[in-house]
Amino acid sequence: MAKKLIKNAETVITMDEQRRELNNCSILIEDKVIKAIGSNLEVSEDIDEVIDGAGMWVFPGLINTHHHFYQTLTRAILKVQNVELFSWLKNLYPLWANLTADAVYTSTLIALGELLKTGCTTSVDHHYVFPKDASGKLIDEQIRAAHKIGARFHPCRGSMSLSEKDGGLPPDSVVQSDEEILKDSQRLIEDYHDANSQSMCQIVLAPCSPFSVTPNLMKETVKLAREYGVQCHTHLAETRDENEFCLSKFGMRPLELMDSVGWLGEDIWFAHGVHFSDQELKILKSTGTGVAHCPVSNQKLASGVARIPEMMKQRIKVGLAVDGSASNDSSDMIGELKAAFLLHRVTSGIDAISCRQVLELATRGSAKVLGRDDIGSLAVGKSADLFMVSKNRLEFAGCFDPVTALVTCGNDHRVDLTMVNGQVVVKDGKLLNIDENKLVDKANQVAKKLVGVES
């Protein structure tokens, strides 16, 4: 087994049970797992690689609980810069209807590359657009891309079964039948899901939203997921329009609708959760249902501000997320930390949230949302997922607290080193497993074709 030693790091922010922050600390990694953490670890003959930690702050890998990778190809589209969610979707669905297998593979590399370079080691992706003319195995392309770049991945087999003619939002060309969706969901679980510790791929079943699939599909999806022991995920309570839509169509608020189809529990989490009532927060708490907080996307689309400080006080499971690159225009996890910190300070008061609480959201909190106990902190027996940032940067001059520096200082969020499952995938701020310049060229070519821009 390969052994690595991160030697004499300036500070290791463990986020362990005691939230220890260790100075002049080393980390011994054997294969995929942390074997020891301490100040007295020596370089022995069986160490295969020594990583110099001098002047470095070491953090647990960040965990992104909601994204739409394909949207990296439709960023900053001018006609959707000043519209809210429903109009935003109606304008973008015709572009997304042109997605191909190559576009999905390329966009996955782009999104995961951005995430890895900003300290994110594990990411969810919620892919729900399956054009009739594209390959049926789009999730397979994402898994292939994640393996190539070296990221820990929770691909969500999304779905839409209600088109515009059925009262939904998407065009008919990107929806599938309930039977087709469930058959492919089962195939993906059987082919790819790994429930073991240190797993690099765990399948999630994820109908897009209550207004894009049938109630029957919601019921059958969660039934299938529980038969196989996998999680479920969907959008919920993102906008006031959604509340009004669900009340008019189903006579229920979104969370009540989810309860009616069996979608509450420890194995379920919702993206956004902006418009939950007091009673609904109690239901989330009592059922162990999780929430993915997307502060930048919620601000850009003017969706509102999720009640995250209250959720944290009530010990509701909450993780951090960047959301799709067409509503965020970035896959920057450290930027998301800062956005969450500032958003809740300005809306809920100076004591609403701290830098360390925000970091907790993106590490331990996100791990709980995903149902994982092998990631989210640096401790013996945990997966060797981490990132390192040099304290000797211009933007950190005068700052001696690593967590505050990470969350509030500077505008260059690229980390110096990222390690996933014991493998270094970012070094000196550069991706190691792909050629970034070639990938950017390819992505621009694919994006131009997708959105109809002349070369």
DRENDO-1510 file (C-alpha; in Angstrom, 1 decimal, always signed):
<recs>
REC; n; res; u; v; w
REC; 1; MET; +0.0; +0.0; +0.0 .
REC; 2; ALA; +1.2; +3.5; -0.9 .
REC; 3; LYS; +2.2; +5.7; +2.0 .
REC; 4; LYS; +2.3; +9.5; +2.0 .
REC; 5; LEU; +3.3; +11.9; +4.7 .
REC; 6; ILE; +2.2; +15.5; +4.8 .
REC; 7; LYS; +5.1; +16.8; +6.9 .
REC; 8; ASN; +5.0; +19.7; +9.4 .
REC; 9; ALA; +1.9; +21.6; +8.2 .
REC; 10; GLU; +1.5; +25.1; +9.7 .
REC; 11; THR; -2.1; +24.2; +10.9 .
REC; 12; VAL; -4.4; +21.3; +10.3 .
REC; 13; ILE; -8.1; +22.2; +10.7 .
REC; 14; THR; -9.4; +18.8; +11.5 .
REC; 15; MET; -13.2; +19.4; +11.9 .
REC; 16; ASP; -13.1; +16.2; +14.0 .
REC; 17; GLU; -15.4; +15.5; +16.9 .
REC; 18; GLN; -13.4; +17.9; +19.1 .
REC; 19; ARG; -12.9; +20.5; +16.2 .
REC; 20; ARG; -9.2; +20.4; +16.9 .
REC; 21; GLU; -6.9; +22.8; +15.1 .
REC; 22; LEU; -3.4; +21.5; +15.3 .
REC; 23; ASN; -0.2; +23.5; +14.7 .
REC; 24; ASN; +3.1; +22.1; +13.4 .
REC; 25; CYS; +1.2; +18.9; +12.5 .
REC; 26; SER; +1.8; +16.0; +10.2 .
REC; 27; ILE; -0.6; +13.5; +8.6 .
REC; 28; LEU; +0.2; +9.9; +7.6 .
REC; 29; ILE; -1.8; +8.5; +4.8 .
REC; 30; GLU; -1.8; +4.8; +3.9 .
REC; 31; ASP; -3.5; +4.1; +0.5 .
REC; 32; LYS; -6.9; +5.8; +0.8 .
REC; 33; VAL; -7.1; +6.4; +4.6 .
REC; 34; ILE; -5.6; +8.6; +7.3 .
REC; 35; LYS; -3.5; +6.5; +9.6 .
REC; 36; ALA; -2.1; +9.1; +12.0 .
REC; 37; ILE; -2.2; +12.8; +12.8 .
REC; 38; GLY; +0.3; +14.5; +15.1 .
REC; 39; SER; +3.4; +16.5; +15.6 .
REC; 40; ASN; +5.8; +13.6; +16.2 .
REC; 41; LEU; +5.4; +11.7; +12.9 .
REC; 42; GLU; +8.7; +10.9; +11.4 .
REC; 43; VAL; +9.7; +10.1; +7.8 .
REC; 44; SER; +10.4; +6.3; +7.7 .
REC; 45; GLU; +11.9; +4.2; +4.9 .
REC; 46; ASP; +8.5; +2.9; +3.9 .
REC; 47; ILE; +7.1; +6.3; +3.1 .
REC; 48; ASP; +6.6; +6.6; -0.7 .
REC; 49; GLU; +6.0; +10.3; -0.9 .
REC; 50; VAL; +6.6; +13.3; +1.5 .
REC; 51; ILE; +4.5; +16.4; +0.9 .
REC; 52; ASP; +6.1; +19.5; +2.4 .
REC; 53; GLY; +3.5; +21.2; +4.7 .
REC; 54; ALA; +5.6; +24.1; +5.8 .
REC; 55; GLY; +3.6; +27.3; +5.7 .
REC; 56; MET; +0.5; +25.4; +4.7 .
REC; 57; TRP; -3.0; +25.3; +6.2 .
REC; 58; VAL; -4.7; +21.9; +5.7 .
REC; 59; PHE; -8.5; +21.6; +5.6 .
REC; 60; PRO; -10.9; +18.6; +5.1 .
REC; 61; GLY; -12.1; +18.4; +1.5 .
REC; 62; LEU; -15.3; +20.4; +0.9 .
REC; 63; ILE; -18.5; +18.6; -0.1 .
REC; 64; ASN; -20.9; +20.0; -2.7 .
REC; 65; THR; -24.4; +18.7; -2.1 .
REC; 66; HIS; -26.2; +20.1; -5.3 .
REC; 67; HIS; -25.1; +21.0; -8.8 .
REC; 68; HIS; -26.0; +20.8; -12.5 .
REC; 69; PHE; -22.7; +20.2; -14.3 .
REC; 70; TYR; -24.1; +20.5; -17.8 .
REC; 71; GLN; -24.9; +24.2; -17.1 .
REC; 72; THR; -21.2; +25.0; -17.4 .
REC; 73; LEU; -21.9; +25.2; -21.1 .
REC; 74; THR; -24.6; +27.8; -20.8 .
REC; 75; ARG; -23.1; +30.3; -18.4 .
REC; 76; ALA; -23.9; +34.0; -18.5 .
REC; 77; ILE; -26.6; +33.8; -21.2 .
REC; 78; LEU; -27.7; +37.4; -21.5 .
REC; 79; LYS; -31.5; +36.8; -22.0 .
REC; 80; VAL; -31.8; +35.1; -18.6 .
REC; 81; GLN; -29.7; +37.5; -16.4 .
REC; 82; ASN; -32.8; +39.4; -15.1 .
REC; 83; VAL; -35.5; +36.8; -14.8 .
REC; 84; GLU; -36.7; +34.6; -12.0 .
REC; 85; LEU; -36.7; +30.8; -11.8 .
REC; 86; PHE; -39.7; +29.7; -13.9 .
REC; 87; SER; -38.9; +32.2; -16.8 .
REC; 88; TRP; -35.3; +31.3; -16.5 .
REC; 89; LEU; -36.1; +27.6; -17.0 .
REC; 90; LYS; -38.4; +28.2; -19.9 .
REC; 91; ASN; -35.7; +30.2; -21.7 .
REC; 92; LEU; -33.0; +27.7; -21.1 .
REC; 93; TYR; -34.8; +24.4; -21.7 .
REC; 94; PRO; -34.6; +24.8; -25.5 .
REC; 95; LEU; -30.8; +25.1; -25.3 .
REC; 96; TRP; -30.4; +22.1; -23.0 .
REC; 97; ALA; -32.6; +20.1; -25.4 .
REC; 98; ASN; -29.5; +20.1; -27.6 .
REC; 99; LEU; -27.2; +18.3; -25.1 .
REC; 100; THR; -25.2; +15.4; -26.4 .
REC; 101; ALA; -23.2; +12.7; -24.6 .
REC; 102; ASP; -20.0; +14.6; -25.5 .
REC; 103; ALA; -21.4; +17.8; -24.1 .
REC; 104; VAL; -22.3; +16.0; -20.8 .
REC; 105; TYR; -18.8; +14.4; -20.5 .
REC; 106; THR; -17.1; +17.7; -21.3 .
REC; 107; SER; -19.2; +19.8; -18.9 .
REC; 108; THR; -18.6; +17.3; -16.1 .
REC; 109; LEU; -14.9; +17.6; -16.5 .
REC; 110; ILE; -15.2; +21.4; -16.4 .
REC; 111; ALA; -17.4; +21.5; -13.3 .
REC; 112; LEU; -15.4; +19.0; -11.4 .
REC; 113; GLY; -12.2; +20.7; -12.4 .
REC; 114; GLU; -13.4; +24.0; -11.0 .
REC; 115; LEU; -14.6; +22.3; -7.8 .
REC; 116; LEU; -11.3; +20.4; -7.2 .
REC; 117; LYS; -9.3; +23.6; -7.7 .
REC; 118; THR; -11.4; +25.3; -5.0 .
REC; 119; GLY; -11.0; +22.6; -2.4 .
REC; 120; CYS; -14.0; +20.4; -3.2 .
REC; 121; THR; -13.3; +16.7; -3.1 .
REC; 122; THR; -16.8; +15.2; -3.2 .
REC; 123; SER; -19.6; +16.5; -5.4 .
REC; 124; VAL; -23.2; +15.7; -6.1 .
REC; 125; ASP; -24.6; +16.3; -9.6 .
REC; 126; HIS; -28.3; +16.4; -10.4 .
REC; 127; HIS; -28.6; +15.6; -14.1 .
REC; 128; TYR; -32.3; +15.5; -15.3 .
REC; 129; VAL; -32.1; +16.5; -18.9 .
REC; 130; PHE; -32.2; +13.5; -21.3 .
REC; 131; PRO; -32.9; +14.7; -24.9 .
REC; 132; LYS; -34.5; +12.0; -27.1 .
REC; 133; ASP; -31.8; +12.3; -29.7 .
REC; 134; ALA; -28.9; +11.9; -27.2 .
REC; 135; SER; -27.4; +8.7; -25.8 .
REC; 136; GLY; -29.5; +7.2; -23.0 .
REC; 137; LYS; -26.3; +6.7; -21.0 .
REC; 138; LEU; -25.5; +10.3; -20.0 .
REC; 139; ILE; -25.0; +9.5; -16.3 .
REC; 140; ASP; -22.4; +6.9; -17.5 .
REC; 141; GLU; -20.5; +9.7; -19.3 .
REC; 142; GLN; -20.5; +11.7; -16.1 .
REC; 143; ILE; -19.1; +8.7; -14.1 .
REC; 144; ARG; -16.4; +8.2; -16.7 .
REC; 145; ALA; -15.4; +11.9; -16.4 .
REC; 146; ALA; -15.3; +11.8; -12.6 .
REC; 147; HIS; -13.1; +8.8; -12.7 .
REC; 148; LYS; -10.7; +10.4; -15.1 .
REC; 149; ILE; -10.3; +13.7; -13.2 .
REC; 150; GLY; -10.2; +11.9; -9.8 .
REC; 151; ALA; -13.2; +13.3; -7.9 .
REC; 152; ARG; -15.4; +11.5; -5.4 .
REC; 153; PHE; -18.9; +11.6; -7.1 .
REC; 154; HIS; -22.6; +11.2; -6.2 .
REC; 155; PRO; -24.3; +11.2; -9.6 .
REC; 156; CYS; -28.1; +11.8; -9.3 .
REC; 157; ARG; -30.2; +10.1; -11.9 .
REC; 158; GLY; -32.6; +12.9; -12.4 .
REC; 159; SER; -35.9; +12.8; -14.4 .
REC; 160; MET; -38.7; +14.8; -15.9 .
REC; 161; SER; -41.9; +13.1; -17.1 .
REC; 162; LEU; -44.2; +16.1; -17.4 .
REC; 163; SER; -43.7; +18.3; -20.5 .
REC; 164; GLU; -45.4; +21.6; -21.4 .
REC; 165; LYS; -48.4; +19.7; -22.9 .
REC; 166; ASP; -48.9; +18.0; -19.5 .
REC; 167; GLY; -48.7; +21.2; -17.5 .
REC; 168; GLY; -45.0; +21.1; -16.8 .
REC; 169; LEU; -42.2; +23.4; -17.8 .
REC; 170; PRO; -39.8; +21.5; -20.1 .
REC; 171; PRO; -40.4; +20.8; -23.8 .
REC; 172; ASP; -41.5; +17.3; -24.8 .
REC; 173; SER; -38.1; +16.6; -26.3 .
REC; 174; VAL; -36.4; +16.2; -22.9 .
REC; 175; VAL; -38.9; +14.2; -20.9 .
REC; 176; GLN; -39.1; +10.4; -20.5 .
REC; 177; SER; -41.8; +8.0; -19.5 .
REC; 178; ASP; -42.0; +6.8; -15.9 .
REC; 179; GLU; -41.1; +3.2; -17.0 .
REC; 180; GLU; -38.0; +4.4; -19.0 .
REC; 181; ILE; -36.8; +6.4; -16.0 .
REC; 182; LEU; -37.2; +3.7; -13.4 .
REC; 183; LYS; -35.6; +1.0; -15.7 .
REC; 184; ASP; -32.5; +3.2; -16.2 .
REC; 185; SER; -32.4; +4.1; -12.5 .
REC; 186; GLN; -32.2; +0.5; -11.5 .
REC; 187; ARG; -29.5; -0.2; -14.2 .
REC; 188; LEU; -27.3; +2.6; -12.8 .
REC; 189; ILE; -27.6; +1.4; -9.2 .
REC; 190; GLU; -26.7; -2.2; -10.2 .
REC; 191; ASP; -23.9; -1.1; -12.5 .
REC; 192; TYR; -22.2; +1.6; -10.4 .
REC; 193; HIS; -23.4; +2.1; -6.8 .
REC; 194; ASP; -20.7; +1.3; -4.2 .
REC; 195; ALA; -22.0; +1.5; -0.6 .
REC; 196; ASN; -18.6; +0.7; +0.9 .
REC; 197; SER; -16.5; +3.1; +3.0 .
REC; 198; GLN; -14.2; +5.2; +0.8 .
REC; 199; SER; -16.6; +4.7; -2.1 .
REC; 200; MET; -15.9; +6.9; -5.1 .
REC; 201; CYS; -19.3; +6.6; -6.6 .
REC; 202; GLN; -22.8; +6.4; -5.0 .
REC; 203; ILE; -25.9; +6.7; -7.1 .
REC; 204; VAL; -28.8; +8.9; -6.0 .
REC; 205; LEU; -32.3; +8.9; -7.5 .
REC; 206; ALA; -33.5; +12.4; -8.2 .
REC; 207; PRO; -36.7; +13.4; -10.0 .
REC; 208; CYS; -36.2; +17.1; -10.9 .
REC; 209; SER; -39.0; +18.7; -8.9 .
REC; 210; PRO; -42.7; +18.2; -7.9 .
REC; 211; PHE; -43.8; +20.1; -11.0 .
REC; 212; SER; -41.8; +18.2; -13.6 .
REC; 213; VAL; -42.8; +14.6; -12.7 .
REC; 214; THR; -45.9; +12.6; -11.8 .
REC; 215; PRO; -46.8; +11.8; -8.2 .
REC; 216; ASN; -46.6; +8.1; -9.3 .
REC; 217; LEU; -43.0; +8.5; -10.4 .
REC; 218; MET; -42.1; +10.1; -7.0 .
REC; 219; LYS; -43.6; +7.2; -5.2 .
REC; 220; GLU; -42.0; +4.5; -7.4 .
REC; 221; THR; -38.6; +6.3; -7.3 .
REC; 222; VAL; -38.4; +6.3; -3.5 .
REC; 223; LYS; -39.7; +2.8; -3.3 .
REC; 224; LEU; -36.9; +1.6; -5.7 .
REC; 225; ALA; -34.3; +3.6; -3.9 .
REC; 226; ARG; -35.2; +2.1; -0.5 .
REC; 227; GLU; -35.1; -1.4; -2.0 .
REC; 228; TYR; -31.5; -0.8; -3.0 .
REC; 229; GLY; -30.5; +1.4; +0.0 .
REC; 230; VAL; -29.6; +4.5; -2.0 .
REC; 231; GLN; -30.6; +8.1; -1.3 .
REC; 232; CYS; -33.2; +10.4; -3.0 .
REC; 233; HIS; -32.9; +14.1; -3.9 .
REC; 234; THR; -35.0; +16.8; -5.5 .
REC; 235; HIS; -35.5; +20.5; -5.7 .
REC; 236; LEU; -38.0; +21.9; -3.1 .
REC; 237; ALA; -39.3; +25.2; -1.7 .
REC; 238; GLU; -37.0; +27.2; -3.9 .
REC; 239; THR; -39.4; +30.0; -4.8 .
REC; 240; ARG; -42.8; +31.5; -3.8 .
REC; 241; ASP; -44.0; +30.6; -7.4 .
REC; 242; GLU; -43.4; +27.0; -6.5 .
REC; 243; ASN; -45.5; +27.2; -3.4 .
REC; 244; GLU; -48.4; +28.8; -5.4 .
REC; 245; PHE; -48.0; +26.2; -8.2 .
REC; 246; CYS; -48.2; +23.3; -5.7 .
REC; 247; LEU; -51.2; +24.8; -3.9 .
REC; 248; SER; -53.1; +25.4; -7.1 .
REC; 249; LYS; -52.3; +22.0; -8.7 .
REC; 250; PHE; -52.2; +19.7; -5.7 .
REC; 251; GLY; -53.9; +21.6; -2.9 .
REC; 252; MET; -50.8; +21.2; -0.8 .
REC; 253; ARG; -47.6; +23.1; +0.0 .
REC; 254; PRO; -44.4; +21.5; -1.5 .
REC; 255; LEU; -43.3; +19.7; +1.7 .
REC; 256; GLU; -46.8; +18.4; +2.3 .
REC; 257; LEU; -46.7; +17.1; -1.2 .
REC; 258; MET; -43.4; +15.3; -0.6 .
REC; 259; ASP; -44.9; +13.7; +2.6 .
REC; 260; SER; -47.9; +12.4; +0.6 .
REC; 261; VAL; -45.6; +10.5; -1.8 .
REC; 262; GLY; -43.2; +9.2; +0.9 .
REC; 263; TRP; -40.4; +11.6; +0.4 .
REC; 264; LEU; -39.3; +12.4; +4.0 .
REC; 265; GLY; -36.6; +10.6; +5.9 .
REC; 266; GLU; -32.9; +10.2; +6.7 .
REC; 267; ASP; -32.2; +9.0; +3.1 .
REC; 268; ILE; -33.7; +12.2; +1.5 .
REC; 269; TRP; -32.5; +15.7; +1.0 .
REC; 270; PHE; -33.9; +18.8; -0.8 .
REC; 271; ALA; -32.1; +21.5; -2.7 .
REC; 272; HIS; -32.7; +25.1; -1.6 .
REC; 273; GLY; -35.5; +24.9; +1.1 .
REC; 274; VAL; -35.8; +28.7; +1.0 .
REC; 275; HIS; -39.5; +28.9; +1.8 .
REC; 276; PHE; -40.1; +26.5; +4.6 .
REC; 277; SER; -42.5; +27.5; +7.4 .
REC; 278; ASP; -41.9; +27.1; +11.2 .
REC; 279; GLN; -43.9; +23.8; +11.2 .
REC; 280; GLU; -42.1; +22.5; +8.2 .
REC; 281; LEU; -38.7; +23.0; +9.9 .
REC; 282; LYS; -40.0; +20.9; +12.7 .
REC; 283; ILE; -41.0; +18.2; +10.2 .
REC; 284; LEU; -37.5; +18.3; +8.6 .
REC; 285; LYS; -36.0; +17.9; +12.1 .
REC; 286; SER; -38.2; +15.1; +13.2 .
REC; 287; THR; -37.8; +13.0; +10.0 .
REC; 288; GLY; -34.0; +13.6; +9.6 .
REC; 289; THR; -34.6; +15.1; +6.1 .
REC; 290; GLY; -31.7; +17.2; +4.8 .
REC; 291; VAL; -31.3; +20.5; +2.9 .
REC; 292; ALA; -28.7; +21.6; +0.4 .
REC; 293; HIS; -28.1; +25.3; +0.9 .
REC; 294; CYS; -27.2; +27.3; -2.4 .
REC; 295; PRO; -26.6; +30.9; -1.3 .
REC; 296; VAL; -25.2; +32.3; -4.5 .
REC; 297; SER; -27.8; +30.8; -6.8 .
REC; 298; ASN; -30.6; +31.9; -4.4 .
REC; 299; GLN; -29.3; +35.5; -4.5 .
REC; 300; LYS; -28.8; +35.6; -8.3 .
REC; 301; LEU; -32.3; +34.3; -9.1 .
REC; 302; ALA; -33.8; +36.4; -6.3 .
REC; 303; SER; -35.3; +33.3; -4.8 .
REC; 304; GLY; -35.0; +34.4; -1.2 .
REC; 305; VAL; -32.9; +33.5; +1.8 .
REC; 306; ALA; -33.1; +30.1; +3.3 .
REC; 307; ARG; -33.4; +30.0; +7.1 .
REC; 308; ILE; -30.0; +28.3; +7.6 .
REC; 309; PRO; -29.1; +29.8; +11.0 .
REC; 310; GLU; -32.4; +28.5; +12.4 .
REC; 311; MET; -32.0; +25.1; +10.8 .
REC; 312; MET; -28.5; +24.8; +12.3 .
REC; 313; LYS; -29.8; +25.7; +15.8 .
REC; 314; GLN; -32.6; +23.1; +15.4 .
REC; 315; ARG; -30.0; +20.5; +14.3 .
REC; 316; ILE; -31.6; +20.0; +10.9 .
REC; 317; LYS; -29.1; +18.4; +8.5 .
REC; 318; VAL; -27.8; +21.1; +6.2 .
REC; 319; GLY; -25.0; +21.0; +3.6 .
REC; 320; LEU; -23.5; +23.6; +1.3 .
REC; 321; ALA; -23.8; +23.7; -2.5 .
REC; 322; VAL; -22.9; +25.8; -5.5 .
REC; 323; ASP; -26.0; +24.8; -7.6 .
REC; 324; GLY; -25.9; +24.9; -11.4 .
REC; 325; SER; -23.4; +27.0; -13.3 .
REC; 326; ALA; -26.2; +28.8; -15.2 .
REC; 327; SER; -27.6; +30.2; -12.0 .
REC; 328; ASN; -24.3; +30.7; -10.2 .
REC; 329; ASP; -21.9; +31.0; -13.2 .
REC; 330; SER; -19.2; +29.4; -11.0 .
REC; 331; SER; -18.3; +26.1; -9.3 .
REC; 332; ASP; -16.4; +27.8; -6.6 .
REC; 333; MET; -16.8; +26.1; -3.2 .
REC; 334; ILE; -14.7; +28.5; -1.3 .
REC; 335; GLY; -16.6; +31.4; -2.8 .
REC; 336; GLU; -19.8; +29.7; -1.6 .
REC; 337; LEU; -18.4; +29.7; +1.9 .
REC; 338; LYS; -18.0; +33.5; +1.8 .
REC; 339; ALA; -21.4; +34.0; +0.2 .
REC; 340; ALA; -23.1; +32.0; +2.9 .
REC; 341; PHE; -21.2; +33.8; +5.7 .
REC; 342; LEU; -22.1; +37.3; +4.4 .
REC; 343; LEU; -25.7; +36.5; +3.3 .
REC; 344; HIS; -26.8; +35.3; +6.8 .
REC; 345; ARG; -24.9; +38.1; +8.6 .
REC; 346; VAL; -26.7; +40.8; +6.6 .
REC; 347; THR; -30.2; +39.2; +6.8 .
REC; 348; SER; -30.1; +37.7; +10.3 .
REC; 349; GLY; -27.6; +39.7; +12.3 .
REC; 350; ILE; -24.0; +39.7; +13.4 .
REC; 351; ASP; -24.2; +36.6; +15.5 .
REC; 352; ALA; -26.2; +34.6; +12.9 .
REC; 353; ILE; -23.3; +32.5; +11.6 .
REC; 354; SER; -19.5; +32.3; +12.1 .
REC; 355; CYS; -16.7; +31.4; +9.7 .
REC; 356; ARG; -16.3; +28.1; +11.5 .
REC; 357; GLN; -20.0; +27.3; +11.3 .
REC; 358; VAL; -19.9; +27.9; +7.5 .
REC; 359; LEU; -16.9; +25.6; +7.2 .
REC; 360; GLU; -18.9; +23.0; +9.2 .
REC; 361; LEU; -21.8; +23.3; +6.7 .
REC; 362; ALA; -19.4; +22.4; +3.8 .
REC; 363; THR; -17.7; +19.5; +5.6 .
REC; 364; ARG; -19.4; +17.7; +8.4 .
REC; 365; GLY; -22.8; +19.0; +7.5 .
REC; 366; SER; -22.6; +18.0; +3.9 .
REC; 367; ALA; -21.3; +14.6; +4.8 .
REC; 368; LYS; -24.3; +14.0; +7.0 .
REC; 369; VAL; -26.7; +15.1; +4.3 .
REC; 370; LEU; -25.1; +12.5; +2.0 .
REC; 371; GLY; -25.3; +9.9; +4.6 .
REC; 372; ARG; -21.5; +9.4; +4.8 .
REC; 373; ASP; -19.3; +9.0; +7.9 .
REC; 374; ASP; -16.0; +8.4; +6.1 .
REC; 375; ILE; -15.6; +12.0; +4.8 .
REC; 376; GLY; -16.1; +15.6; +6.2 .
REC; 377; SER; -13.2; +15.6; +8.7 .
REC; 378; LEU; -9.6; +14.8; +9.1 .
REC; 379; ALA; -9.2; +11.9; +11.6 .
REC; 380; VAL; -7.7; +8.5; +11.9 .
REC; 381; GLY; -9.8; +6.1; +9.8 .
REC; 382; LYS; -11.3; +8.8; +7.6 .
REC; 383; SER; -10.8; +9.0; +3.8 .
REC; 384; ALA; -7.7; +11.0; +2.9 .
REC; 385; ASP; -9.7; +13.9; +1.3 .
REC; 386; LEU; -8.2; +17.3; +2.0 .
REC; 387; PHE; -6.8; +20.5; +0.5 .
REC; 388; MET; -3.9; +22.7; +1.3 .
REC; 389; VAL; -3.5; +26.5; +1.1 .
REC; 390; SER; -0.3; +28.5; +1.5 .
REC; 391; LYS; -0.5; +31.1; +4.2 .
REC; 392; ASN; +2.2; +33.1; +2.4 .
REC; 393; ARG; -0.2; +34.8; -0.1 .
REC; 394; LEU; -0.6; +38.5; -0.6 .
REC; 395; GLU; -4.3; +38.3; +0.4 .
REC; 396; PHE; -3.5; +36.6; +3.7 .
REC; 397; ALA; -0.9; +39.1; +4.9 .
REC; 398; GLY; -1.8; +40.2; +8.4 .
REC; 399; CYS; -4.2; +37.3; +9.0 .
REC; 400; PHE; -3.2; +34.5; +11.3 .
REC; 401; ASP; -6.5; +32.6; +11.7 .
REC; 402; PRO; -6.7; +30.0; +8.9 .
REC; 403; VAL; -10.5; +29.6; +8.9 .
REC; 404; THR; -11.3; +33.3; +8.9 .
REC; 405; ALA; -8.7; +33.8; +6.2 .
REC; 406; LEU; -10.2; +31.0; +4.0 .
REC; 407; VAL; -13.8; +32.3; +4.3 .
REC; 408; THR; -13.3; +36.1; +4.2 .
REC; 409; CYS; -9.9; +37.0; +2.7 .
REC; 410; GLY; -8.8; +37.5; -0.9 .
REC; 411; ASN; -10.5; +36.8; -4.3 .
REC; 412; ASP; -8.3; +33.9; -5.6 .
REC; 413; HIS; -9.9; +30.8; -4.3 .
REC; 414; ARG; -7.6; +28.3; -6.0 .
REC; 415; VAL; -6.0; +26.0; -3.5 .
REC; 416; ASP; -2.4; +24.8; -3.7 .
REC; 417; LEU; -3.1; +21.1; -3.4 .
REC; 418; THR; -6.2; +18.9; -3.4 .
REC; 419; MET; -6.1; +15.2; -2.4 .
REC; 420; VAL; -9.0; +12.8; -3.0 .
REC; 421; ASN; -8.9; +9.3; -1.6 .
REC; 422; GLY; -5.2; +9.5; -1.0 .
REC; 423; GLN; -4.4; +10.7; -4.5 .
REC; 424; VAL; -3.1; +14.2; -5.3 .
REC; 425; VAL; -5.3; +15.6; -8.1 .
REC; 426; VAL; -4.4; +19.3; -7.8 .
REC; 427; LYS; -0.8; +20.4; -7.3 .
REC; 428; ASP; +0.5; +24.0; -7.4 .
REC; 429; GLY; -3.1; +25.1; -8.3 .
REC; 430; LYS; -3.2; +22.9; -11.4 .
REC; 431; LEU; -5.2; +19.8; -12.3 .
REC; 432; LEU; -3.0; +16.8; -12.7 .
REC; 433; ASN; -5.2; +14.4; -14.5 .
REC; 434; ILE; -6.3; +16.5; -17.5 .
REC; 435; ASP; -4.9; +19.2; -19.7 .
REC; 436; GLU; -6.8; +22.3; -18.7 .
REC; 437; ASN; -6.0; +24.3; -21.8 .
REC; 438; LYS; -7.3; +21.5; -24.1 .
REC; 439; LEU; -10.4; +21.1; -22.0 .
REC; 440; VAL; -11.2; +24.8; -22.1 .
REC; 441; ASP; -10.9; +24.8; -25.9 .
REC; 442; LYS; -13.1; +21.7; -26.2 .
REC; 443; ALA; -15.7; +23.2; -23.8 .
REC; 444; ASN; -15.9; +26.4; -25.8 .
REC; 445; GLN; -16.4; +24.5; -29.0 .
REC; 446; VAL; -19.2; +22.4; -27.5 .
REC; 447; ALA; -20.8; +25.4; -25.8 .
REC; 448; LYS; -20.9; +27.4; -29.1 .
REC; 449; LYS; -22.6; +24.6; -30.9 .
REC; 450; LEU; -25.1; +24.1; -28.0 .
REC; 451; VAL; -26.2; +27.8; -27.8 .
REC; 452; GLY; -25.8; +28.5; -31.5 .
REC; 453; VAL; -22.9; +31.0; -31.4 .
REC; 454; GLU; -20.9; +31.5; -34.6 .
REC; 455; SER; -17.3; +30.3; -34.3 .
</recs>
